Structure formats: structure tokens, C-alpha cells
Amino acid sequence: MLIRNGRLIDPSRKLDVIGDVLIIDGKIAAIGTNLGKRSANRFSARLKGATARRASVQEIDAEGLIVAPGFIDIHTHLREPGFEYKETVQTGAAAAVAGGFCAVACMANTAPVNDNAGICSFIKEQALKANLARVYPIAAISVGIKGEQLTDFSDLLAAGAVAFSDDGKPLSNPALMRRALEYASSLGATIISHCEDLELAAGGVANEGFTATILGLRGSPMLAEDLLVAREIMLAESLDARVHIAHLSSARALRMVREAKRRRVKVSAEATPHHLFLGEEALLGYDTNTKVNPPLRGVADVQALREGLGDGTIDCIASDHAPHSSIEKDVEFDYAASGMVGLETTVGLALRLVEEGILDWKTLVAKLSCNPARVLNIPGGTLKVGVEADLTLLDPRLEWVVDKEKFHSKGRNTPFQGWCLRGKAVMTIVGGAIKFVDESIR
């Protein structure tokens, strides 16, 4: 495959040029300019031997498109096993490639929980059957996500896990979190923390403040997030261990992460598009698609997150893709499940951050490719010659409207229905094979 005349952006190599990418046997064989068919055939002959038959070359004209290292979603819920009526590995992987993601890291709160090698292997097998996006399981920190006993990290890593998290529930016991960080650090793995003090949150369904009050909704204070972010930073600093803060939403928590990074604490963080584009006023219509955890915050917090994204405090943009059926969403706000789908809207929304001047193109690509690969210590996030050819092609000019009925995900729970966006992932290539092509370029 020869991708011609694209704008190649690879922050890992400080690359931003107009050029070509040659793919042979699923790997990047060359990057340069004017790599025509003859060059492709010469590379093929050199790799396969002088007597090898010349391979046919599929050419893709990428003029006007951005060619980036394959995007990686660091925070996805694929629901399988146990909640297949909400999502499966196959439908989630289809949604991923349609949204421009070559790989996703899926959380452990399935049923049964991904707390043993058998479940981890099952998820990997389902991903191989789907043959779409790469799927990296994130295993549970504690058995059953009960916060009482650590899982066998070593066994889970051998089965394919790439990190550990009890996402959906916080690990409330600080002594257990300390042991988890020590254990993971000894294996070179990362702990991903869902920061929420359950006693302070006290069952809140909205950010504590004016909006929750006028809607008559039980509020959850930002302090519930801030306290656990502070705890994780102090633990990571004292142990010289790595910790990643999931779905950061609070301005104060952001400041703590920024200050910790200045002290060279091994802390990283992610933010979601809904926390970057929606504030608590989005709840005014009681739309249960706006119910998320952590809840949508105030205007000042949204602005702080955007600044943190721009100055490098926030490492990754994560979808926190959380599909639910109408059974969980078409109910009173208090009883609705938290979460929204995001795999098919995250990239489009993230591109708006470039349009608004919050990020430049290199930084955006880093937040969606290089940085997630680094945090999870997985392959990808680069256009280096010799690596697996995972690429995301973007059309920064394509205008489109979010239509949940066209989602590949089973989930339809999005508050972004009808939003007009400019810029979209139009082709997703995984291991040198095209897994998705947008109808606009067919």
C-alpha cells in the first residue's frame, strides 16, 4: 500500500511534512517524498528477495488529508462479557475504527469482572475474531472490583493485560492502593485510578452547586475527586511509582497534577471530550445522556481542563466510551446509569480544539496516539519505519453532523446528537489493512 501526498504528523519523531508512506507486509517500509510504484516494487523485491514476484501496490491519494500514527483510546468500556446487550467486543471494535481508533484499552468492569487470566484471554480472543481494532484489556486492581484483595497482576499481564484499574469504582482503601502501586511498579505496569471518595459523593448524581440545586438533584462535591487525586499523587511520589488519573474533571485536581509533574512525580492524566465541551448547565433539560461520573462541572473547570490540555498537564484525550441501552437511560435522572458513548465522536470533537486554537495539530495527535501508547507501554503511536502500520487518516475540512442512528456501537446514549462538526477520521488502517473508510472518500 502506498499512501501519497498526505500531511504526515508524528510528534514522536517531530515530523510534520507532506509526503508518502509505503506499507509492505503490514509494516511501514518507507517514509519520504515521491515514493512511486517503482519505488514500492523495489522495496518489495528487496524485502522478499530478488526472485520474488513483484507485488501489486494499492495507492491512496491522501492529498489534503492528515496521516497520523494510529489513534489509541486509553479508556473504553466494551461491556463483554456479561453486558452484550449494551456492547460487544465486535461492535465496540467496529465503533472504534469508524471513529478513527486503531486500538482501544477496555476497562475491567464486566460480568464476570476481568480479574483473572481466563477473562483477559477471552477478551483478546473476541478481539481477534472481530479483526478490527486492536484491543488491550485493562484488568481489575482488586478481585471482583470489591477493593478487598489484589488480583494476580503478573498472571494477568501474561494473559494480555496492559494496566490495572477498578474504574467505575474507586479503590477506597489507601493501604491496598499503596500495595497495588508497589506491585504494578515492580512489573513496569501502570495503575489507572478512578478518583472518587464515595462517602463525600454520597450518591450524588450531578455536580454540587447551583444547577443541581435548581434541578432538585443530589449533588456530588468536587472535593470527592480532589481528595483521591491528592492521595494518588502522594502515594506515587513516595513510592516512585506510576499512576494515571482517569477522566480528570476538577480544576483543583488539575492544579495538583500540574504541580506534581513539576516535581517529576510519575503521574499522568486524561480528560474526556464531554468534560472539555459540556458544563453542568447541559443537565438543565434532564437529559440522562448528560449523566456521567465524574459529573459535568462548572464553566471554570471546563476552562481549566482546556488550559491543562494545552500546557501538557493532561496527557491524553480519552473517550470513556460507556454504552448503555434504553433500559438504563430512559428512566428518571436519579436512576439512570452514568456514561455516554464516545468512540465515534471523540476525534471529531477533539478536532474542534484545533479549530478553536486550544491545541495545534502535533499536540492533538500526541494526545490521541503517542501519549496513550507511552502511558500504557504498548506498541504504536509512531510512524517509524519497521513498526506495525497503524494509521489514522483525517480530513480536517469535512463537515458532518453527529447522527446516533448511524453509530456502529450498540449504544445511542450521546448528548452530541445533531452537533455540526468540522474534521473527521476518514480512514483507519490497522496492521496495513484498511478497517474503515468513510463514505465521503469511497
N, C-alpha and C positions, 0 to 999 in steps of 0.2 A: 504494500500500500504506500502510495506517495501522496502526502498532503502538501499542496503547493500554495505559496504566496500568502500564508497566514501571518498574523502578528503573533510571534512566539513570545510568550511571557513565562519566565521561570525564575521566581525570586531566589530559589536555592542556588542558582548559577548566575544571578544578577544579569539575566538575559531578557532583553526586550528589543526584538528585531523583526523585520519582515523576512521570512524565509520558508524553507521546506523541511518536512520531517519524513524520513524514509523508514518504513517498518518492514522487517523481514522476520519470519518465524515468530511473530508475536512480540518481538523486541524492537526497541529503537536502534536502528542500524546506522543512521547518519542524520545530522542536522546541518543545514547550510543553505546556500542560495543556488538556484538554477540546477537543482537535482532532477534532471530529466529522466526519461525511461532508460536511456542508455546507461546512465549512472546507476540506476536501480538494478539493471541487469548485471552490470559489472560487480556491484556489491553482492548480488545473489550468487554469481558464479564464484566469487572469492570465498564466500561462506560455505557453499555447497560442494565446491570442488570444480576443477576445470572441465571435467567431463559431464557435469550436471546439466540437465536441460534448463534452459533459461525460463525463469518463472514469469508468468504474466503479472502485470502490475496494475492494480486498481488506483486510478488517480482521483483525488478530491481537490477541487478548486476551493481554497479557503480564503480567497481574496475578500477583504472586508470583515473577516472573522478573527477572533482571538483564539489561539491554540494554547491551552494551558495544561499543566500536569493534572491528571485525573482528580476530580474533587472527591473529598472524603468527608462523610458526615460522622462526626465523633459521637453523636448522641441520637440513637434511633430506637424505637420500640417496634419490634416485628411481631410480637404477640404469640408466636408459635414456639413451643407447644402450649395448648390449653385454651387459647382465645382465638381460634382460627376464624370465628365468625367476624372478628374485628379486622384481622390481617393475617396473612401467612408469609413465610419467608419468600415464596414465589411472588406474591402480589406486592410485597414491600420492596423486593429487589427490582421489580418492574417499575414501581414508582420512583425508585432511586435513579435508575438510568434515564427515565423520562425527565427527571429533574436535573440531570447533569452530574450525578454522583456515580463514580466508578466503584466506590466502596462505602460500606456503612459499618459502624460498630453498634451492635444491638445490645440493649440492656437486659438484665437477668430476671426481671420481674414477670416471668412467665408462670405457667402452672402445669407441671411442677417447675419450681424455680431452677434456674441454671446454676445449681450449686454442686454439681458433680460432673465427672468426665463423660458420663453417658449422655446427658442433656447437651453438653457442649458439642460432642461428636455428632449428635442428631442434627443440631442446627447447621453445622458445617456440611453434613450430607445433603440436607434440604437445599442449601445454597448451591451445591454442585449440580443438583438436579435442575434447579432453576436456570443455571448457566447465564446469569445476567450480571448483576453487580457482585463484587467480592463482599463477603460477609465475615466480619470479625466479631466473635462473641465476647461480650464483657460479662464475666462471671460474677456471682454474688460474693460479697465480702463475708457474710455470715450465713450459716446454714438456714435455709428457708427464709432468708431476709428477716430473721427474728431478732438479730442483734445480740445473740447469746453466745454463739460458738463460731470460731473462724472456720471457713471452708479450707480444703486442701489446695492451697494456691499452686504448689508445684505440680500436682496431678492435673489441675485444670489448665495450666499453661501448656503442659504436654499434650492436652486434648485439643488445643487450639485457641484458648482464651488469650486475650491481649492485655486485659486490665481487669480491675475489680471494682464493683460498685453495688450498693444496695439501693440504687436510685429508685425513687418512689417512696422510700422510707429513709430517714436519717439513721446513722449509726450513733445512737444516743450515748452509749457507754464510752467515756473517754479512754478508759483503760484498754478496752477492746480495740478502739481505733489506734491507740498507740502500738499495740501488738500487730495490728494489720499493717501499719506503715513500716514497722520493723521487718516483718515477714516479706512484704512486697519489695522493699528496698533491697533485701538480700538476694532477691531473684531478678532485680532490674526491672520490675513492673511498677505500674502507676495505680494509685488509689484515686478513684473519682468520687467526690463527696457531694451528696445531696444535703445541703446545709439548711436545716430547719429544726428549731427547738420546738418539739411537739407540745410541751406544756405551755409555752408562750403563745404558740399558734392557736392552741385551744379550739381546734376545729374551725378556724376562720376560713371563709370562702372568698374573701376579697381583701385588698389592701386596707388596713385600718386607716380611716381618715374620713374626709367629708363625703366622698362618693358612696362609700359603704354605709355611712350613717343615713344619708337621704334615701338610699335604696332599701334600708332596713335589713342589710346583710351583716352577718357576723364578721368582724374584721380580724385580720392577722397582721400583727405589727412587723415592720421590717427588722426589728430587733431580733426576731426569731431566726432570721437568716444571718444577721450580723454576728451574733454570738458564736455560732458554729463556724463561720468563716474565720473568726479570730482564733478559735480553738485549733482548727486545722493548720493555720499558719504557724502557731506557736509549736504545735507538735512536729510539724515538718522541719521547722527551724532547729528545734532541739535535737532531732534525730538525724538531720541532714538527709531527709527522705523526700521523695517527690509526691506532691498531692495536686490534683486537678479539681477546681471548683466548677461544678455543673451549674448551668443556667443562672449565672450571676444576674441579679436584678436590682440591687440596692446601691445607692451612691456611696454610702458609708463603707459597705463591703468592698466596693471598687477601690476606695482610697486605701483600705488596709492591704489589698493585693498589690497596689502600686507601690506602697511603702515597703512591703516585704520584698518585692523584686529589687528595689534599690539596695536592700541588704543582702541580695543574692540568695534569698530563700528559694528553694526549688518548688515554686508554686506557679501554676498556670490556671487559666480561666477561659470560659466560653460564655457567649451571650447568644440569645435566640433572636430571630427576626421579630417575633411578636413583642419582645421586651424592648426592641430597638425602634419599633414603629407604632406601638399602641400604648396608651396610658390608661389609667383606671377609668377615665371617662368613657371608654369603649363599653363598659358594663351598663351604661345608662338604659339600654334597651332590654336588659336582662337576657341578652343573647348568651346561651350556655356555651357557645363556641369560644367565648372570651374568658371562660373559667379555666385557669391554668394554675399550676403550682411550681414555683412561687407565683403569686398573683401579679397581675399587671400593676405597675407602680405609678407614682406621680410624674408630672412633667419634668421636674428637676432630676429625677432618677433616669428617665429616658435620655435626657441631655447628657448626663454624666456618663452613661454607658456608651453613647456615641463618641464622646471625647476619649474614653478609655479604649475604645476600639481603634481610634486614630493614633493614639500615642503609644500603643503596644502593650498596654496593661492587660487587655483582653486578647488572648492568643487566637481563638477560633470562633467562627460563626457556626453554630450547631442548630439543626432543625428542631430537636426534641420532638420528632415525629411521634405523635401519640394518637393513633386511630381509635375511635370509639364508634359503636353503632348507635342508631336512634334510640335503642333501649336505654342507653346510658345518658344520652344527651337531650332527648325530647321529654324532659321532666322539669320540675321546679328547680331553680338555680341552686338552692341549698343541697339538693340531692343529686345533681348532675355530676358526672365524672369529670375530673380535671384533665385538660390536654386538648391539643388540636393537631391535625395533620400538618406536615411541613415539607416533606421531601420534594414535592412538586412546585412549591412556591418559594423556597428559601433562596435559591440562586437569583430568581427574578427580583426578589425584594432586596437582596444584597447588592445587585447591580444598581439599584436606586441610590445606594450610599455613595457610589462613584459619581452619579449624576448630580447628587446634592453636595459634592465636594467633601464628604466625610472621609473617604478613602481614595487613594489613587489605585490604578489597576494592579500594580505589583503587590501592594498591601492586601488588596482584596483577594487576589489569587493565593497569597500566602495564608490568609485566614481560612481558606477552604481546601487547601491541599498540603503545602509544605508543613504548616504548623500542626494540623491534626496527625500527620504521619510521625512527626517528631514526638508529640506528646504520648502517642500510643506505641512508639517504637516499632512501627510497621513499615513495610516497603511502600514506595510511592512518593508522590509529592515532588517529582523531578522529571525533567526531560533529558536526563543524562543518557548518553549512548550506552547501550548494553542492558538497560533496565526493561522491565515489562512495559509494553506500550499501552499505558492507561492515559487517555487524553480526553479532555472536555473542550468542545468547540463552542464558542459563544458568538452570538450575533448581537452586538451592543445596540443596534438600531431597530431591531424587530419589536414592534409594538403588539401587545397581546392582552387579552382580558382573562383573568382567572375565572375558570368555569369548573366547578367541582364535579359536574356530571361527566367531565372528560378525564377525571383522575384515573390513573392506573391502580392506585391504592383502593382498598375497600372502604376506607374512611372518607367521609364527606364533611367532617367537622372542621370547617375553616371559617374564620371571621373575615377572610380576604376575598370572599366571593364578590365578583364584579369589579375588583380593583384593576385599573388600567396600568400596565407595567411596560417599561421600555427596556429591552435587553432580555435574552433568553438563551439557555443552553439548547443548541440545535443538533448536536451530535455527541454521542457518548461512546467511546472506544475503550474496550477492556481486553487486555492481552492481545491487542492487534486486531480484534474483531469488533465490528460495529454492532452495538447492542441497542442503540436507539437513534432514529433520525426524525427530526421534526418535519411535519408536513409542509412547512414553509420552504424547505430546500429539496424536497423529493422530486 
